[in-house]
Each structure stands twice: as C-alpha cells, then as structure tokens.
Amino acid sequence: MLPAASLRTPPLKTGALNLDPYQDVIQPTQITCPRNNFDPPSWPVGSNGSTAGIQDPSNRASGIGFPFQECDAYVSPLRVDIQFPSCYNPAAGLTNYKDNMQFPASLPGGKQNCPEGWIHTPQLLYEVYWDTPKFLGRWDINGNSQPFVWANGNRTGFSAHGDFIAGWDTTVLQQIIDNCDTGHNGMDKCPGLLSAINPSSSTCNIRHAGV
C-alpha cells in the first residue's frame, strides 16, 4: 500500500513525483486534472500542502492532493497515478511486505539500479480515472474548496494508494517479462503472448464461467 492510507500531509513540499530514495522522500502518487484553461491554476499558488494540494512545478495539469479547480477538459476526468517500487529484497522474503520492496536509484541514461543482492522486478503503474465531469459546478467558485473525499475520510487527496495482488499464470507472466517490450503499442503485440495464453488459438478468447 503506497503511501499509507492515513496520510494527510504530502511527503514532499512539491507536487512532483519522486521515485528515487537517494534524492529525497519517496512521493509515488500524483493527481492529473485536465482543464481547458489553467488561469487560475488548479492548485493554489504558493501552497505548502498544509491546507491544499500542490502543483507539479513542471506540469500545470498535475500535482499532489485534490485540485481546487474543475477538471473540465472534454472527456478528460481526474486521474490518479500510482507508482510501485521495483526492487525486491530476497533476504526479507515474500511475507515481509513492509521491508521487501524499494524504489531503485536513478542512473545516467535513464537506467535504474537496485541495491546489491536485490532483484529488479517489472515496474507497475496504476492509472485510476474518476468520472469527474459529473461533478462540474461543485467546486467553490473562488477555488477555495473542492467536492471530493476518499472513502477513508481523507479530503486532502494525499492518501491515494494502491494494492497489487498477483493473479497471473506464472508461465504466461514469465513469458511477458522475457519477451514483451512493446511500449505503448499494447500487450496484444507482445511476441508469443497469445499462444502462451491459449496454445490452440491465434486469438485471445474471453472465457465465461457459469453461463
């Protein structure tokens, strides 16, 4: 779970992501709020996170904490991005979920490095979309408040978190790890994936149980 569901203040006093443990405190979540116009800005100018969210200094549409302006761009709802660590510590073991994973350190050339003896696992990213166009008009007209609250009672938005439970067929998952590097082209373009899922067919079929 990243970060703790009880979090009510930002890990950093900036709205930017930080996934490098050697640079600063990890800040693995961010909210994106597409808008037709960023004047006024989505997050209050000069916010330090104590009473409102903070804008990403390099992206006006993104920040941490709920935005204080309507996400009114056409067919563009509010989105929460959640990054997961990708370094596994075999010495800690699978059951020690609090200590067995860590974010890698960033290296020149876009590479990432895990601590010695750790295993580099695939990077997981969740994008969670919320149908916010239905809430247009519920923000305070002066941008002093916003209408959302997480199910855990959090009105700041800082406690956005995600859980991952692996339900993959291990053979298929290993085939993906070994062979799939298609970027944004889709998993259906991964070499050999369809035959690994269903060896007797050249297409990916959905199976319905109890129908």
Steps between C-alpha positions, in 0.01 A plus 500: 500500500661825384501732680324432833123540486520722808719758325358854523808705413727477193829308532674788319424871479476473124239358265752306292548124515814369666581131457871513588566420869847659472359836390229566761197348671308275261186665358344231276153640428376793295164638388442628146216745435461589129349846448416726209668795670754510784427858601441486793730203574359166617688513832540818709813702421761461772324208671721303741255214537368600842153608382494410129674289238818602317551539125781317320750779415552353151137410414203730558255210463657284773576518869439331833180534698163583349495797258293803597368568149266303275651230279297624204693391192288303253480129586796544736416399858721528805768228502710359784840351408651252748857372457621180667860416603688256280789371714436178696713397799511117510657514847182659635276239337159515341302531825688807627303739280610809697872453435542275198452763226678827419515750215822485294753780478508702178815480287619700198339401172163421653618178665403389850702309755386277787712443813756220474340159548148626422297388197368754248132424429267647234383856570130530587295815440130542573293765325165540677240717324208671672190622313540856625302672219190395697617730781556814296362800687563356847833673550502830688488778241804669659704180507505477880360147527430186298223236526694174530578275795663156493310206649740507797374847596795686348410836338859597412559229238851434634412145609442364150634145505487172315532129568621232261419130526662281237247269336701427186568152369870478586600354162318775308639772726857377454444495124390867518801599711742325264353615168265797529650842426235668287475832684157655450402269211302262721559156648332334202816592304728306738678219309357159585255626763178379338637152446623492862152589626315263269731264307216364282387839369649800320261738675441600861168358619297606804367204696175538692439271795150390596330640190 
